[in-house]
């Protein structure tokens, strides 16, 4: 069994009353609803959603699973990342769950299994906080930026300090190390750091373990093994950092990547956008470069176009221009 230090053993006794109440609700739902019960692949119609919400209010289910997150995680959970946060009904939430969690339309049954099976609980938690929809998931997310980086790094020599801000589970960080190795940089010339707000992502990046996605985990470990054999693992570190929680103490970086964070569902309001841009600008060495890119839906581009991000960078005394499918901002 995989052991993650951020996950504790649940206490089932604290959920028994709520489980019984939820089970009774589901029994009435299953016996009387004229609409189909949630099932894998079911197309959720307004009628199905309405019936689901009538018998099994998502607000109650959401609070119950929020309690589970709070009980079993050693750190305050970021509820906005979970599948329960924005779903309008239990039916919508069910069909959005991974197939291996869709074994019962009864939410009480799901919760009972999670309380009873530590391995399933671990997979569930990683699926909740490291879902595949996250922009930082996997290798090859930003090929245009990688091509720009290849040219930029080819002009450098000496030593480098590089930060991957909002690094997720770390694939993008290792991808930068891979690029450096291909350009004949030696591990001792480079210090690479990955920062993310989610401790489960820190652990995944450190161990290359993804309990909720075995095939992706296998590909991840195979991809970075040659780099580890060359000594790059000793030059890469990951830690939990909240870029909105005040000034972060760190030596300056020659290069900062910040992909999938600014201007999308996570940070898009003017004040926090400005705060993070100023934070990252302050972490740059003189002549250092901040690279920003994303794969957000076009709706977010309309709310926070590149021109807005560019203007924020200029306010932070950075010279911004388009580069590699995103923006590159240089500190004077």
C-alpha positions in Angstrom: 0.0 0.0 0.0 1.2 3.5 -0.9 1.8 5.7 2.2 1.5 9.4 1.8 2.4 11.4 4.9 -0.3 14.0 4.3 -3.1 11.4 4.5 -4.5 10.2 7.9 -6.6 7.1 8.7 -10.3 8.2 8.8 -12.6 7.8 11.8 -15.8 6.1 10.5 -17.7 6.5 13.7 -18.0 10.3 13.2 -19.9 9.7 10.0 -22.5 7.0 11.0 -25.4 9.3 11.7 -25.0 11.3 8.4 -24.5 8.0 6.5 -27.8 6.6 7.7 -29.6 9.8 6.9 -28.1 9.9 3.4 -28.9 6.2 2.8 -32.5 6.7 3.7 -32.7 9.6 1.3 -31.2 7.5 -1.5 -33.7 4.7 -0.9 -36.6 7.0 -1.3 -34.9 8.5 -4.4 -34.4 5.0 -6.0 -37.9 3.9 -5.2 -39.8 7.0 -6.4 -37.8 9.0 -8.9 -39.3 8.8 -12.5 -35.9 9.6 -13.9 -32.9 7.2 -14.3 -30.5 7.0 -11.5 -26.9 8.3 -12.1 -24.9 5.8 -14.1 -21.6 5.8 -16.0 -22.0 7.6 -19.3 -25.5 8.9 -18.5 -26.3 12.2 -20.2 -27.6 14.4 -17.5 -30.8 16.2 -18.6 -32.5 19.0 -16.7 -35.1 16.5 -15.4 -32.5 14.1 -14.1 -30.7 17.0 -12.4 -33.9 18.3 -10.9 -34.9 14.9 -9.4 -31.4 14.3 -8.1 -31.4 17.6 -6.4 -34.9 17.1 -5.0 -34.0 13.8 -3.2 -30.3 14.2 -2.7 -29.4 17.9 -2.3 -25.8 18.4 -3.4 -25.3 20.9 -0.7 -25.6 18.2 2.0 -23.5 15.7 0.0 -20.8 18.4 -0.5 -20.6 19.2 3.1 -20.3 15.6 4.1 -17.4 15.0 1.7 -15.8 18.3 2.8 -15.8 16.8 6.3 -14.1 13.7 5.0 -11.4 15.9 3.4 -10.9 17.7 6.6 -10.7 14.6 8.7 -8.1 12.7 6.6 -5.8 15.4 5.3 -3.1 16.9 7.5 -3.4 20.3 5.8 -6.4 22.5 5.1 -8.0 21.3 1.9 -8.6 23.6 -1.1 -12.3 22.7 -1.7 -12.4 24.6 -5.0 -10.2 21.8 -6.6 -12.6 19.0 -5.7 -15.3 17.5 -7.9 -18.0 18.5 -5.4 -17.3 22.2 -5.5 -19.2 23.4 -8.6 -21.4 20.5 -9.6 -25.1 21.5 -9.7 -26.3 18.1 -8.5 -25.2 14.7 -7.3 -26.1 13.3 -10.7 -23.6 15.7 -12.4 -21.0 14.9 -9.8 -21.3 11.2 -10.2 -20.8 11.1 -14.0 -17.8 13.4 -13.5 -16.1 10.9 -11.2 -13.5 8.5 -12.5 -14.9 5.2 -13.6 -13.3 3.3 -10.7 -15.4 5.4 -8.3 -18.7 4.9 -10.2 -19.5 1.6 -8.5 -22.8 2.8 -6.9 -25.2 5.7 -7.6 -25.7 5.9 -3.8 -23.3 8.6 -2.4 -23.5 6.9 1.0 -22.1 3.8 -0.4 -19.2 5.7 -1.9 -18.4 7.3 1.4 -18.7 4.0 3.3 -16.1 2.4 0.9 -13.8 5.3 1.3 -14.0 5.1 5.1 -13.3 1.4 5.0 -10.6 1.2 2.3 -7.4 3.2 2.8 -6.0 2.5 -0.6 -9.2 3.6 -2.3 -9.3 6.7 -0.1 -5.8 7.6 -1.2 -6.7 7.2 -4.9 -9.8 9.3 -4.3 -7.9 12.1 -2.6 -5.4 12.3 -5.4 -8.1 12.3 -8.0 -9.8 15.1 -6.1 -6.8 17.4 -5.8 -4.8 16.3 -8.9 -7.5 15.8 -11.5 -6.6 15.3 -15.1 -8.3 18.6 -16.0 -5.6 20.6 -14.4 -3.5 22.4 -16.9 -0.2 21.3 -15.5 -1.0 17.6 -15.8 1.5 15.6 -17.9 4.4 16.3 -20.2 4.3 18.3 -23.4 1.7 20.8 -22.3 3.5 23.8 -23.7 5.6 22.8 -26.7 5.8 26.4 -28.0 7.3 27.6 -24.7 9.7 24.7 -24.6 10.9 25.6 -28.1 11.5 29.2 -27.0 13.3 28.0 -23.9 15.6 25.8 -26.0 16.8 28.9 -27.9 17.0 31.0 -24.7 19.0 28.5 -22.7 21.4 27.8 -25.6 22.6 31.4 -25.1 23.3 30.9 -21.4 26.3 29.6 -19.6 27.7 29.4 -16.1 25.0 28.5 -13.6 21.2 28.8 -13.4 18.5 29.0 -10.8 15.1 28.1 -12.2 11.7 28.2 -10.6 8.6 26.4 -11.8 5.8 28.3 -10.0 2.5 26.4 -9.8 4.4 23.3 -10.8 1.6 20.8 -10.1 2.8 17.2 -9.9 6.2 18.2 -11.4 6.2 16.9 -14.9 6.9 20.3 -16.4 9.8 20.9 -13.9 11.4 17.6 -15.0 10.8 18.5 -18.6 13.0 21.6 -18.1 15.7 19.4 -16.6 15.4 17.2 -19.6 15.9 20.1 -21.9 18.9 21.3 -20.0 20.5 17.8 -20.1 20.0 17.6 -23.9 21.9 20.9 -24.1 24.8 19.4 -22.1 24.2 21.4 -19.0 25.6 19.5 -16.0 23.4 19.0 -12.9 25.8 20.9 -10.6 25.3 24.0 -12.8 21.6 24.1 -12.1 19.2 24.5 -9.2 15.6 23.8 -10.1 12.7 24.4 -7.8 9.0 23.6 -8.1 6.4 25.4 -6.0 2.7 24.5 -5.6 0.1 25.3 -3.0 -1.1 21.7 -2.8 0.9 19.4 -0.5 -0.4 16.3 -2.3 1.2 17.7 -5.5 4.4 18.3 -3.7 4.5 14.6 -2.6 3.6 13.5 -6.2 6.4 15.6 -7.7 9.0 14.4 -5.1 8.1 10.7 -5.6 6.7 10.6 -9.1 3.8 8.7 -7.6 0.2 9.2 -8.8 -2.0 6.7 -7.0 -5.1 7.7 -9.0 -3.5 7.2 -12.4 -1.2 4.2 -12.6 -0.4 4.5 -16.3 0.5 8.1 -16.0 2.6 7.3 -13.0 4.5 4.5 -14.9 5.2 6.9 -17.8 6.3 9.6 -15.4 8.8 7.4 -13.6 10.2 5.9 -16.8 10.6 9.4 -18.3 12.6 10.8 -15.4 14.7 7.7 -14.6 17.5 8.6 -17.0 17.7 12.1 -15.4 17.9 10.6 -12.0 20.7 8.3 -13.1 22.6 11.4 -14.3 22.2 13.1 -10.9 19.4 15.6 -11.7 17.2 14.4 -8.9 19.7 16.0 -6.4 19.3 19.4 -8.1 15.5 19.4 -8.2 13.4 20.2 -5.1 9.7 20.8 -4.5 7.9 22.6 -1.7 4.4 24.0 -0.8 4.2 27.7 -1.4 1.2 30.1 -1.4 2.1 33.0 -3.7 -0.8 35.0 -2.2 0.3 34.6 1.4 3.0 37.3 1.6 6.5 37.7 0.4 8.3 34.5 -0.1 11.9 34.4 1.0 14.3 33.0 -1.6 17.5 33.6 -3.5 16.7 35.2 -6.9 16.0 33.1 -10.0 17.3 33.5 -13.5 14.2 32.0 -15.0 10.7 31.6 -13.7 7.9 29.6 -15.4 4.4 30.2 -14.3 2.0 28.1 -16.4 -1.7 27.5 -15.9 -2.1 29.8 -12.9 -2.6 33.4 -14.0 -5.7 34.6 -15.8 -7.8 31.4 -15.5 -10.0 29.7 -12.9 -7.5 29.9 -10.1 -6.3 33.5 -10.2 -8.2 36.0 -12.3 -9.2 39.0 -10.2 -7.2 42.2 -10.6 -5.8 42.4 -7.0 -4.5 38.8 -6.7 -3.2 38.9 -10.2 -1.2 42.0 -9.5 0.0 40.5 -6.2 1.3 37.3 -7.8 3.0 39.1 -10.7 4.7 41.5 -8.2 5.7 38.5 -6.1 7.3 36.7 -9.1 9.0 39.8 -10.4 10.6 40.3 -7.0 12.0 36.8 -7.2 13.8 37.5 -10.5 17.5 38.2 -10.7 18.6 41.2 -12.8 18.0 40.2 -16.5 15.9 37.3 -15.4 12.9 36.1 -17.4 9.4 35.3 -16.3 7.5 33.0 -18.7 3.7 32.8 -18.5 1.4 30.5 -20.6 -1.8 28.6 -20.2 -4.3 26.3 -21.9 -7.4 27.8 -20.4 -10.7 27.8 -22.2 -11.2 30.9 -24.4 -13.7 32.3 -22.0 -10.9 33.0 -19.6 -8.9 34.7 -22.3 -11.7 37.1 -22.8 -11.8 38.0 -19.1 -8.0 38.3 -18.7 -6.4 38.7 -22.2 -2.7 38.7 -22.6 -2.7 42.5 -22.9 -4.0 42.7 -19.3 -1.3 40.4 -18.1 1.3 42.3 -20.1 0.2 45.6 -18.4 0.5 44.0 -15.0 4.0 42.9 -15.8 5.0 46.4 -17.0 3.7 47.8 -13.6 6.1 45.3 -12.0 9.0 46.9 -13.9 9.2 44.0 -16.4 9.4 44.3 -20.2 6.8 41.9 -21.6 6.5 40.5 -25.1 4.9 37.4 -26.7 7.0 34.3 -26.6 6.4 30.6 -27.0 2.6 30.6 -27.0 2.5 33.0 -24.0 4.4 35.9 -22.6 8.0 36.5 -21.6 8.8 39.3 -19.2 12.4 40.5 -18.6 13.5 42.3 -15.5 15.7 45.3 -16.3 
